[in-house]
Amino acid sequence: MSEGFIFWRRPLRVAGPHSQQDALARLRALIQGRRFGVGLRLIGAITGPDSAPSIRLWRKGLLSAAGDVIEFRGTLRAEGEGSVFEGELCYAFGTKFQFVGLLIMGAVLLFAGAVRELEGAARDSDMLGIGLAVAVVAAVWIYSSSRTRDDQIRFIEEHLESCAGRE
């Protein structure tokens, strides 16, 4: 496992007694059946042929579109009499973009505010304070997300276990 606050990856492997076709049908029903719900649900995309589908899944909730989203990217394949979901968990691209973008914005505002303060050009400018606030908010958000990501991982893993038949 590659640990970090933003750019981390964790392998996930879930095997169970259900056949590959049965596990795929259960996953499709799970994704499509709860598409318009308000509560926590699993959503995603299944692409490729049914014999070797590529899967991208994440937890969706009422406020999760604007927050930290962890996704599973992997495949479903037959293994013996059963099936196995195999892939990696990581932050979604949009989440990484939000985290890095906010940190960069805070750093730029801090730098610009510091330069203006050193030049003495901005006696009434709050750019330094705003930059500091943005940087602190970004750091707190990234840290708190790293502390709660296990909940999203557990949610995804439990749903894959139910599809594979490992309950």
GUMI-589328 format. One record per atom (N, C-alpha, C): residue number from 1; residue in three letters; atom name; x, y, z. Coordinates in Angstrom, 1 decimal, always signed. Layout:
<atoms>
NUM_ALA_CA_X_Y_Z;
...
</atoms>
This chain:
<atoms>
1_MET_N_+0.8_-1.2_+0.0;
1_MET_CA_+0.0_+0.0_+0.0;
1_MET_C_+0.9_+1.2_+0.0;
2_SER_N_+0.5_+2.2_-0.8;
2_SER_CA_+1.3_+3.4_-0.9;
2_SER_C_+0.5_+4.5_-0.1;
3_GLU_N_+1.0_+4.9_+1.0;
3_GLU_CA_+0.3_+5.8_+1.9;
3_GLU_C_+0.7_+7.3_+1.6;
4_GLY_N_-0.2_+8.2_+1.8;
4_GLY_CA_+0.0_+9.6_+1.6;
4_GLY_C_-1.3_+10.3_+1.9;
5_PHE_N_-1.3_+11.6_+1.9;
5_PHE_CA_-2.5_+12.3_+2.2;
5_PHE_C_-3.4_+12.5_+1.0;
6_ILE_N_-2.8_+12.6_-0.2;
6_ILE_CA_-3.5_+12.8_-1.4;
6_ILE_C_-3.3_+11.7_-2.4;
7_PHE_N_-2.1_+11.4_-2.7;
7_PHE_CA_-1.7_+10.4_-3.7;
7_PHE_C_-1.4_+9.1_-3.1;
8_TRP_N_-2.4_+8.4_-2.7;
8_TRP_CA_-2.2_+7.0_-2.1;
8_TRP_C_-3.0_+6.0_-2.9;
9_ARG_N_-2.6_+4.8_-2.8;
9_ARG_CA_-3.3_+3.7_-3.5;
9_ARG_C_-3.3_+2.5_-2.5;
10_ARG_N_-4.4_+1.7_-2.5;
10_ARG_CA_-4.5_+0.6_-1.7;
10_ARG_C_-5.1_-0.6_-2.5;
11_PRO_N_-4.5_-1.7_-2.6;
11_PRO_CA_-5.0_-2.8_-3.4;
11_PRO_C_-6.3_-3.4_-2.7;
12_LEU_N_-7.2_-3.9_-3.4;
12_LEU_CA_-8.4_-4.5_-2.9;
12_LEU_C_-8.7_-5.8_-3.7;
13_ARG_N_-8.9_-6.9_-3.0;
13_ARG_CA_-9.2_-8.1_-3.6;
13_ARG_C_-10.4_-8.8_-2.8;
14_VAL_N_-11.5_-9.0_-3.5;
14_VAL_CA_-12.7_-9.6_-2.8;
14_VAL_C_-13.1_-10.8_-3.7;
15_ALA_N_-13.0_-12.0_-3.1;
15_ALA_CA_-13.4_-13.2_-3.7;
15_ALA_C_-14.6_-13.8_-3.0;
16_GLY_N_-15.4_-14.6_-3.8;
16_GLY_CA_-16.6_-15.2_-3.2;
16_GLY_C_-17.1_-16.3_-4.1;
17_PRO_N_-18.1_-17.1_-3.6;
17_PRO_CA_-18.6_-18.3_-4.3;
17_PRO_C_-19.5_-18.0_-5.5;
18_HIS_N_-20.0_-16.8_-5.6;
18_HIS_CA_-20.9_-16.5_-6.8;
18_HIS_C_-20.1_-16.6_-8.1;
19_SER_N_-20.7_-17.1_-9.1;
19_SER_CA_-20.0_-17.1_-10.4;
19_SER_C_-19.8_-15.7_-10.9;
20_GLN_N_-18.9_-15.5_-11.9;
20_GLN_CA_-18.6_-14.2_-12.4;
20_GLN_C_-19.9_-13.5_-13.0;
21_GLN_N_-20.7_-14.3_-13.7;
21_GLN_CA_-21.9_-13.7_-14.3;
21_GLN_C_-22.9_-13.3_-13.3;
22_ASP_N_-23.0_-14.1_-12.2;
22_ASP_CA_-23.9_-13.8_-11.1;
22_ASP_C_-23.5_-12.5_-10.4;
23_ALA_N_-22.2_-12.5_-10.1;
23_ALA_CA_-21.6_-11.3_-9.4;
23_ALA_C_-21.8_-10.0_-10.2;
24_LEU_N_-21.6_-10.2_-11.5;
24_LEU_CA_-21.7_-9.0_-12.4;
24_LEU_C_-23.2_-8.6_-12.4;
25_ALA_N_-24.1_-9.5_-12.5;
25_ALA_CA_-25.6_-9.2_-12.5;
25_ALA_C_-25.9_-8.5_-11.2;
26_ARG_N_-25.4_-9.0_-10.1;
26_ARG_CA_-25.8_-8.4_-8.8;
26_ARG_C_-25.2_-7.0_-8.7;
27_LEU_N_-24.0_-6.8_-9.2;
27_LEU_CA_-23.4_-5.5_-9.2;
27_LEU_C_-24.2_-4.5_-10.1;
28_ARG_N_-24.5_-4.9_-11.2;
28_ARG_CA_-25.3_-4.0_-12.1;
28_ARG_C_-26.7_-3.7_-11.5;
29_ALA_N_-27.3_-4.7_-10.9;
29_ALA_CA_-28.6_-4.4_-10.2;
29_ALA_C_-28.4_-3.4_-9.0;
30_LEU_N_-27.3_-3.6_-8.3;
30_LEU_CA_-27.0_-2.7_-7.2;
30_LEU_C_-26.8_-1.3_-7.7;
31_ILE_N_-26.0_-1.1_-8.7;
31_ILE_CA_-25.7_+0.2_-9.2;
31_ILE_C_-27.0_+0.9_-9.8;
32_GLN_N_-27.7_+0.2_-10.7;
32_GLN_CA_-28.9_+0.7_-11.4;
32_GLN_C_-30.1_+0.9_-10.5;
33_GLY_N_-30.2_+0.0_-9.5;
33_GLY_CA_-31.4_+0.0_-8.7;
33_GLY_C_-31.5_+1.1_-7.7;
34_ARG_N_-30.4_+1.7_-7.4;
34_ARG_CA_-30.3_+2.7_-6.3;
34_ARG_C_-29.8_+4.0_-6.9;
35_ARG_N_-29.9_+4.2_-8.2;
35_ARG_CA_-29.3_+5.3_-8.9;
35_ARG_C_-29.9_+6.7_-8.4;
36_PHE_N_-31.1_+6.8_-8.1;
36_PHE_CA_-31.7_+8.0_-7.8;
36_PHE_C_-32.1_+8.2_-6.3;
37_GLY_N_-31.5_+7.4_-5.5;
37_GLY_CA_-31.7_+7.5_-4.0;
37_GLY_C_-31.0_+8.7_-3.4;
38_VAL_N_-31.4_+9.0_-2.2;
38_VAL_CA_-30.8_+10.2_-1.6;
38_VAL_C_-29.7_+9.7_-0.6;
39_GLY_N_-29.9_+8.6_+0.0;
39_GLY_CA_-28.9_+8.1_+1.0;
39_GLY_C_-27.6_+7.6_+0.4;
40_LEU_N_-26.8_+7.0_+1.2;
40_LEU_CA_-25.5_+6.5_+0.7;
40_LEU_C_-25.8_+5.3_-0.2;
41_ARG_N_-25.1_+5.3_-1.3;
41_ARG_CA_-25.3_+4.2_-2.3;
41_ARG_C_-24.0_+4.0_-3.1;
42_LEU_N_-23.9_+2.9_-3.7;
42_LEU_CA_-22.8_+2.6_-4.5;
42_LEU_C_-23.1_+2.9_-6.0;
43_ILE_N_-22.3_+3.7_-6.7;
43_ILE_CA_-22.5_+4.0_-8.1;
43_ILE_C_-21.3_+3.8_-8.8;
44_GLY_N_-21.4_+3.8_-10.1;
44_GLY_CA_-20.2_+3.6_-10.9;
44_GLY_C_-20.4_+3.2_-12.3;
45_ALA_N_-19.4_+2.6_-13.0;
45_ALA_CA_-19.5_+2.2_-14.4;
45_ALA_C_-18.9_+0.9_-14.6;
46_ILE_N_-19.5_+0.1_-15.4;
46_ILE_CA_-19.0_-1.2_-15.8;
46_ILE_C_-18.8_-1.2_-17.3;
47_THR_N_-17.6_-1.4_-17.8;
47_THR_CA_-17.3_-1.3_-19.2;
47_THR_C_-16.6_-2.5_-19.7;
48_GLY_N_-16.6_-2.8_-21.0;
48_GLY_CA_-15.9_-3.9_-21.5;
48_GLY_C_-16.9_-5.1_-21.6;
49_PRO_N_-16.4_-6.2_-22.2;
49_PRO_CA_-17.2_-7.4_-22.3;
49_PRO_C_-17.5_-8.0_-21.0;
50_ASP_N_-18.6_-8.8_-20.9;
50_ASP_CA_-19.0_-9.4_-19.7;
50_ASP_C_-18.0_-10.5_-19.2;
51_SER_N_-17.2_-11.0_-20.2;
51_SER_CA_-16.2_-12.0_-19.8;
51_SER_C_-15.0_-11.3_-19.0;
52_ALA_N_-14.7_-10.1_-19.2;
52_ALA_CA_-13.6_-9.4_-18.5;
52_ALA_C_-14.0_-7.9_-18.3;
53_PRO_N_-15.0_-7.6_-17.5;
53_PRO_CA_-15.4_-6.2_-17.3;
53_PRO_C_-14.5_-5.4_-16.5;
54_SER_N_-14.3_-4.1_-16.9;
54_SER_CA_-13.6_-3.1_-16.1;
54_SER_C_-14.6_-2.4_-15.2;
55_ILE_N_-14.3_-2.2_-14.0;
55_ILE_CA_-15.2_-1.6_-13.0;
55_ILE_C_-14.6_-0.4_-12.4;
56_ARG_N_-15.5_+0.6_-12.2;
56_ARG_CA_-15.1_+1.8_-11.5;
56_ARG_C_-16.3_+2.2_-10.6;
57_LEU_N_-16.1_+2.1_-9.3;
57_LEU_CA_-17.1_+2.3_-8.3;
57_LEU_C_-16.7_+3.4_-7.3;
58_TRP_N_-17.7_+4.0_-6.7;
58_TRP_CA_-17.5_+4.9_-5.6;
58_TRP_C_-18.8_+5.1_-4.8;
59_ARG_N_-18.7_+5.6_-3.6;
59_ARG_CA_-19.8_+5.8_-2.7;
59_ARG_C_-20.4_+7.2_-3.0;
60_LYS_N_-21.7_+7.2_-3.1;
60_LYS_CA_-22.4_+8.5_-3.4;
60_LYS_C_-23.3_+8.8_-2.3;
61_GLY_N_-23.3_+10.0_-1.9;
61_GLY_CA_-24.3_+10.5_-0.8;
61_GLY_C_-24.8_+11.8_-1.2;
62_LEU_N_-25.6_+12.4_-0.3;
62_LEU_CA_-26.2_+13.7_-0.6;
62_LEU_C_-25.1_+14.8_-0.8;
63_LEU_N_-24.1_+14.8_+0.0;
63_LEU_CA_-23.1_+15.9_-0.1;
63_LEU_C_-21.7_+15.4_-0.6;
64_SER_N_-21.7_+14.2_-1.1;
64_SER_CA_-20.4_+13.6_-1.5;
64_SER_C_-19.8_+14.2_-2.8;
65_ALA_N_-20.6_+14.8_-3.6;
65_ALA_CA_-20.2_+15.4_-4.9;
65_ALA_C_-19.1_+16.5_-4.7;
66_ALA_N_-19.2_+17.2_-3.6;
66_ALA_CA_-18.3_+18.3_-3.4;
66_ALA_C_-17.2_+17.9_-2.4;
67_GLY_N_-17.1_+16.7_-2.1;
67_GLY_CA_-16.1_+16.3_-1.1;
67_GLY_C_-15.1_+15.3_-1.6;
68_ASP_N_-14.6_+14.6_-0.6;
68_ASP_CA_-13.5_+13.6_-0.9;
68_ASP_C_-14.2_+12.3_-1.4;
69_VAL_N_-13.9_+11.9_-2.6;
69_VAL_CA_-14.5_+10.7_-3.1;
69_VAL_C_-13.4_+9.6_-3.4;
70_ILE_N_-13.6_+8.5_-2.8;
70_ILE_CA_-12.6_+7.4_-3.0;
70_ILE_C_-13.3_+6.4_-4.0;
71_GLU_N_-12.5_+6.0_-5.0;
71_GLU_CA_-13.1_+5.1_-6.0;
71_GLU_C_-12.3_+3.8_-6.1;
72_PHE_N_-13.0_+2.8_-6.5;
72_PHE_CA_-12.4_+1.5_-6.8;
72_PHE_C_-12.3_+1.3_-8.3;
73_ARG_N_-11.1_+1.0_-8.8;
73_ARG_CA_-10.9_+0.7_-10.2;
73_ARG_C_-10.3_-0.7_-10.3;
74_GLY_N_-11.0_-1.5_-11.0;
74_GLY_CA_-10.5_-2.9_-11.1;
74_GLY_C_-11.3_-3.7_-12.1;
75_THR_N_-11.2_-5.0_-11.9;
75_THR_CA_-11.9_-6.0_-12.8;
75_THR_C_-12.6_-7.0_-12.0;
76_LEU_N_-13.5_-7.7_-12.7;
76_LEU_CA_-14.1_-8.9_-12.2;
76_LEU_C_-13.8_-10.1_-13.0;
77_ARG_N_-13.3_-11.1_-12.4;
77_ARG_CA_-12.9_-12.3_-13.2;
77_ARG_C_-13.4_-13.6_-12.5;
78_ALA_N_-13.4_-14.6_-13.2;
78_ALA_CA_-13.8_-15.9_-12.7;
78_ALA_C_-12.5_-16.5_-12.0;
79_GLU_N_-12.8_-17.2_-10.9;
79_GLU_CA_-11.7_-17.8_-10.1;
79_GLU_C_-12.3_-19.1_-9.6;
80_GLY_N_-11.9_-20.2_-10.2;
80_GLY_CA_-12.4_-21.5_-9.7;
80_GLY_C_-13.9_-21.6_-10.0;
81_GLU_N_-14.6_-21.9_-8.9;
81_GLU_CA_-16.1_-22.0_-9.0;
81_GLU_C_-16.7_-20.6_-8.7;
82_GLY_N_-16.0_-19.7_-8.3;
82_GLY_CA_-16.5_-18.4_-7.9;
82_GLY_C_-16.0_-17.2_-8.8;
83_SER_N_-15.9_-16.1_-8.1;
83_SER_CA_-15.4_-14.9_-8.8;
83_SER_C_-14.6_-14.0_-7.9;
84_VAL_N_-13.9_-13.1_-8.5;
84_VAL_CA_-13.0_-12.2_-7.7;
84_VAL_C_-13.0_-10.8_-8.3;
85_PHE_N_-13.2_-9.8_-7.4;
85_PHE_CA_-13.0_-8.4_-7.8;
85_PHE_C_-11.6_-8.1_-7.4;
86_GLU_N_-10.9_-7.5_-8.3;
86_GLU_CA_-9.5_-7.2_-8.0;
86_GLU_C_-9.2_-5.8_-8.6;
87_GLY_N_-8.5_-5.0_-7.8;
87_GLY_CA_-8.2_-3.6_-8.3;
87_GLY_C_-7.6_-2.8_-7.2;
88_GLU_N_-7.7_-1.5_-7.3;
88_GLU_CA_-7.1_-0.5_-6.4;
88_GLU_C_-8.1_+0.5_-5.9;
89_LEU_N_-7.9_+1.0_-4.7;
89_LEU_CA_-8.7_+2.1_-4.2;
89_LEU_C_-7.8_+3.3_-4.2;
90_CYS_N_-8.3_+4.5_-4.5;
90_CYS_CA_-7.6_+5.7_-4.4;
90_CYS_C_-8.6_+6.9_-4.4;
91_TYR_N_-8.1_+8.1_-4.2;
91_TYR_CA_-9.0_+9.2_-4.4;
91_TYR_C_-9.3_+9.4_-5.8;
92_ALA_N_-10.5_+9.8_-6.2;
92_ALA_CA_-10.9_+10.1_-7.5;
92_ALA_C_-10.1_+11.3_-8.0;
93_PHE_N_-10.0_+11.4_-9.4;
93_PHE_CA_-9.2_+12.5_-10.0;
93_PHE_C_-9.7_+13.8_-9.5;
94_GLY_N_-11.1_+14.0_-9.5;
94_GLY_CA_-11.6_+15.3_-9.1;
94_GLY_C_-11.3_+15.7_-7.7;
95_THR_N_-11.2_+14.7_-6.8;
95_THR_CA_-10.8_+14.9_-5.4;
95_THR_C_-9.4_+15.4_-5.3;
96_LYS_N_-8.5_+14.7_-6.0;
96_LYS_CA_-7.1_+15.1_-6.1;
96_LYS_C_-6.9_+16.5_-6.6;
97_PHE_N_-7.7_+16.8_-7.7;
97_PHE_CA_-7.6_+18.1_-8.3;
97_PHE_C_-8.1_+19.2_-7.3;
98_GLN_N_-9.2_+18.9_-6.5;
98_GLN_CA_-9.6_+19.9_-5.5;
98_GLN_C_-8.6_+20.1_-4.5;
99_PHE_N_-8.0_+19.0_-3.9;
99_PHE_CA_-7.0_+19.1_-2.9;
99_PHE_C_-5.8_+19.9_-3.3;
100_VAL_N_-5.2_+19.5_-4.5;
100_VAL_CA_-4.0_+20.2_-5.0;
100_VAL_C_-4.3_+21.6_-5.4;
101_GLY_N_-5.4_+21.8_-6.0;
101_GLY_CA_-5.8_+23.2_-6.5;
101_GLY_C_-6.0_+24.1_-5.3;
102_LEU_N_-6.6_+23.7_-4.2;
102_LEU_CA_-6.8_+24.5_-3.1;
102_LEU_C_-5.5_+24.8_-2.4;
103_LEU_N_-4.6_+23.8_-2.3;
103_LEU_CA_-3.3_+24.1_-1.7;
103_LEU_C_-2.5_+25.1_-2.5;
104_ILE_N_-2.5_+24.9_-3.9;
104_ILE_CA_-1.8_+25.9_-4.7;
104_ILE_C_-2.4_+27.3_-4.6;
105_MET_N_-3.7_+27.4_-4.6;
105_MET_CA_-4.4_+28.7_-4.4;
105_MET_C_-3.9_+29.4_-3.1;
106_GLY_N_-3.9_+28.6_-2.0;
106_GLY_CA_-3.5_+29.2_-0.8;
106_GLY_C_-2.0_+29.6_-0.8;
107_ALA_N_-1.2_+28.8_-1.4;
107_ALA_CA_+0.2_+29.2_-1.5;
107_ALA_C_+0.5_+30.4_-2.4;
108_VAL_N_-0.3_+30.5_-3.5;
108_VAL_CA_-0.1_+31.7_-4.3;
108_VAL_C_-0.6_+32.9_-3.6;
109_LEU_N_-1.7_+32.9_-2.9;
109_LEU_CA_-2.2_+34.0_-2.2;
109_LEU_C_-1.3_+34.4_-1.1;
110_LEU_N_-0.7_+33.4_-0.4;
110_LEU_CA_+0.3_+33.7_+0.7;
110_LEU_C_+1.5_+34.4_+0.1;
111_PHE_N_+2.0_+33.9_-1.0;
111_PHE_CA_+3.2_+34.5_-1.6;
111_PHE_C_+2.9_+35.9_-2.1;
112_ALA_N_+1.8_+36.1_-2.8;
112_ALA_CA_+1.4_+37.4_-3.3;
112_ALA_C_+1.2_+38.4_-2.1;
113_GLY_N_+0.5_+37.9_-1.1;
113_GLY_CA_+0.3_+38.8_+0.1;
113_GLY_C_+1.6_+39.1_+0.8;
114_ALA_N_+2.6_+38.2_+0.9;
114_ALA_CA_+3.9_+38.4_+1.5;
114_ALA_C_+4.7_+39.4_+0.7;
115_VAL_N_+4.6_+39.3_-0.7;
115_VAL_CA_+5.4_+40.2_-1.5;
115_VAL_C_+4.8_+41.6_-1.4;
116_ARG_N_+3.5_+41.7_-1.4;
116_ARG_CA_+2.9_+43.0_-1.2;
116_ARG_C_+3.2_+43.7_+0.1;
117_GLU_N_+3.2_+42.8_+1.2;
117_GLU_CA_+3.5_+43.4_+2.5;
117_GLU_C_+5.0_+43.8_+2.5;
118_LEU_N_+5.9_+43.1_+1.9;
118_LEU_CA_+7.3_+43.5_+1.9;
118_LEU_C_+7.5_+44.8_+1.1;
119_GLU_N_+6.7_+44.9_+0.1;
119_GLU_CA_+6.9_+46.2_-0.7;
119_GLU_C_+6.2_+47.3_+0.0;
120_GLY_N_+5.3_+47.0_+0.9;
120_GLY_CA_+4.6_+48.1_+1.6;
120_GLY_C_+3.5_+48.7_+0.8;
121_ALA_N_+3.1_+48.0_-0.3;
121_ALA_CA_+2.1_+48.5_-1.2;
121_ALA_C_+0.7_+48.3_-0.8;
122_ALA_N_+0.6_+47.4_+0.2;
122_ALA_CA_-0.8_+47.0_+0.5;
122_ALA_C_-1.0_+47.2_+2.0;
123_ARG_N_-1.2_+48.4_+2.5;
123_ARG_CA_-1.4_+48.6_+3.9;
123_ARG_C_-2.8_+48.0_+4.3;
124_ASP_N_-3.8_+48.1_+3.5;
124_ASP_CA_-5.1_+47.6_+3.8;
124_ASP_C_-5.4_+46.3_+3.1;
125_SER_N_-4.5_+45.6_+2.6;
125_SER_CA_-4.7_+44.4_+1.9;
125_SER_C_-4.8_+43.2_+2.9;
126_ASP_N_-5.7_+42.4_+2.6;
126_ASP_CA_-5.9_+41.2_+3.5;
126_ASP_C_-5.5_+39.9_+2.7;
127_MET_N_-4.7_+40.1_+1.7;
127_MET_CA_-4.3_+39.0_+0.8;
127_MET_C_-3.5_+37.9_+1.6;
128_LEU_N_-2.6_+38.4_+2.5;
128_LEU_CA_-1.8_+37.5_+3.3;
128_LEU_C_-2.7_+36.6_+4.2;
129_GLY_N_-3.6_+37.3_+4.9;
129_GLY_CA_-4.6_+36.6_+5.8;
129_GLY_C_-5.5_+35.6_+5.0;
130_ILE_N_-6.0_+36.0_+3.9;
130_ILE_CA_-6.8_+35.2_+3.0;
130_ILE_C_-6.0_+34.0_+2.6;
131_GLY_N_-4.8_+34.2_+2.1;
131_GLY_CA_-4.0_+33.1_+1.7;
131_GLY_C_-3.7_+32.1_+2.8;
132_LEU_N_-3.4_+32.6_+4.0;
132_LEU_CA_-3.2_+31.8_+5.2;
132_LEU_C_-4.5_+31.0_+5.5;
133_ALA_N_-5.6_+31.6_+5.5;
133_ALA_CA_-6.9_+30.9_+5.8;
133_ALA_C_-7.1_+29.8_+4.7;
134_VAL_N_-6.9_+30.1_+3.5;
134_VAL_CA_-7.2_+29.1_+2.4;
134_VAL_C_-6.2_+27.9_+2.6;
135_ALA_N_-5.0_+28.2_+2.9;
135_ALA_CA_-4.0_+27.1_+3.1;
135_ALA_C_-4.3_+26.3_+4.3;
136_VAL_N_-4.7_+26.9_+5.4;
136_VAL_CA_-5.1_+26.2_+6.6;
136_VAL_C_-6.4_+25.3_+6.4;
137_VAL_N_-7.4_+25.9_+5.7;
137_VAL_CA_-8.6_+25.1_+5.4;
137_VAL_C_-8.3_+23.9_+4.5;
138_ALA_N_-7.4_+24.1_+3.5;
138_ALA_CA_-7.0_+23.0_+2.7;
138_ALA_C_-6.3_+21.9_+3.4;
139_ALA_N_-5.4_+22.3_+4.3;
139_ALA_CA_-4.6_+21.3_+5.1;
139_ALA_C_-5.5_+20.6_+6.0;
140_VAL_N_-6.4_+21.2_+6.7;
140_VAL_CA_-7.4_+20.6_+7.6;
140_VAL_C_-8.3_+19.6_+6.8;
141_TRP_N_-8.8_+20.1_+5.7;
141_TRP_CA_-9.7_+19.2_+4.9;
141_TRP_C_-9.0_+18.0_+4.4;
142_ILE_N_-7.8_+18.1_+3.9;
142_ILE_CA_-7.0_+17.0_+3.4;
142_ILE_C_-6.7_+16.0_+4.6;
143_TYR_N_-6.3_+16.5_+5.7;
143_TYR_CA_-6.0_+15.7_+6.9;
143_TYR_C_-7.3_+15.0_+7.4;
144_SER_N_-8.4_+15.7_+7.5;
144_SER_CA_-9.6_+15.0_+8.0;
144_SER_C_-10.1_+14.0_+7.0;
145_SER_N_-9.9_+14.2_+5.7;
145_SER_CA_-10.3_+13.2_+4.7;
145_SER_C_-9.5_+12.0_+4.8;
146_SER_N_-8.2_+12.1_+5.1;
146_SER_CA_-7.3_+11.0_+5.3;
146_SER_C_-7.7_+10.2_+6.5;
147_ARG_N_-8.3_+10.8_+7.5;
147_ARG_CA_-8.8_+10.1_+8.7;
147_ARG_C_-10.1_+9.4_+8.6;
148_THR_N_-10.9_+9.8_+7.6;
148_THR_CA_-12.2_+9.2_+7.4;
148_THR_C_-12.3_+8.3_+6.1;
149_ARG_N_-11.2_+8.1_+5.4;
149_ARG_CA_-11.3_+7.4_+4.1;
149_ARG_C_-11.6_+5.9_+4.4;
150_ASP_N_-11.3_+5.4_+5.5;
150_ASP_CA_-11.5_+4.0_+5.8;
150_ASP_C_-13.0_+3.7_+5.8;
151_ASP_N_-13.9_+4.6_+6.2;
151_ASP_CA_-15.3_+4.4_+6.1;
151_ASP_C_-15.8_+4.2_+4.7;
152_GLN_N_-15.3_+5.0_+3.7;
152_GLN_CA_-15.6_+4.8_+2.3;
152_GLN_C_-15.1_+3.5_+1.8;
153_ILE_N_-13.9_+3.1_+2.2;
153_ILE_CA_-13.3_+1.9_+1.7;
153_ILE_C_-14.1_+0.7_+2.2;
154_ARG_N_-14.5_+0.7_+3.5;
154_ARG_CA_-15.3_-0.3_+4.1;
154_ARG_C_-16.6_-0.5_+3.3;
155_PHE_N_-17.2_+0.7_+3.0;
155_PHE_CA_-18.5_+0.7_+2.3;
155_PHE_C_-18.4_+0.0_+0.9;
156_ILE_N_-17.4_+0.3_+0.2;
156_ILE_CA_-17.2_-0.3_-1.1;
156_ILE_C_-16.9_-1.8_-1.0;
157_GLU_N_-16.0_-2.1_+0.0;
157_GLU_CA_-15.6_-3.5_+0.2;
157_GLU_C_-16.9_-4.4_+0.5;
158_GLU_N_-17.7_-3.8_+1.4;
158_GLU_CA_-18.9_-4.6_+1.8;
158_GLU_C_-19.8_-4.9_+0.7;
159_HIS_N_-20.0_-3.9_-0.2;
159_HIS_CA_-20.9_-4.1_-1.4;
159_HIS_C_-20.3_-5.1_-2.4;
160_LEU_N_-19.0_-5.0_-2.5;
160_LEU_CA_-18.4_-6.0_-3.4;
160_LEU_C_-18.4_-7.4_-2.8;
161_GLU_N_-18.3_-7.5_-1.5;
161_GLU_CA_-18.4_-8.8_-0.9;
161_GLU_C_-19.8_-9.4_-1.0;
162_SER_N_-20.9_-8.5_-1.0;
162_SER_CA_-22.2_-9.0_-1.1;
162_SER_C_-22.5_-9.5_-2.6;
163_CYS_N_-21.8_-8.8_-3.5;
163_CYS_CA_-22.0_-9.2_-4.9;
163_CYS_C_-21.3_-10.5_-5.2;
164_ALA_N_-20.1_-10.7_-4.6;
164_ALA_CA_-19.3_-11.9_-4.8;
164_ALA_C_-19.9_-13.1_-4.0;
165_GLY_N_-20.8_-12.8_-3.0;
165_GLY_CA_-21.3_-13.9_-2.2;
165_GLY_C_-20.6_-14.2_-0.9;
166_ARG_N_-19.7_-13.3_-0.6;
166_ARG_CA_-19.0_-13.5_+0.7;
166_ARG_C_-19.6_-12.6_+1.7;
167_GLU_N_-20.6_-13.1_+2.4;
167_GLU_CA_-21.4_-12.3_+3.4;
167_GLU_C_-21.1_-12.6_+4.8;
</atoms>
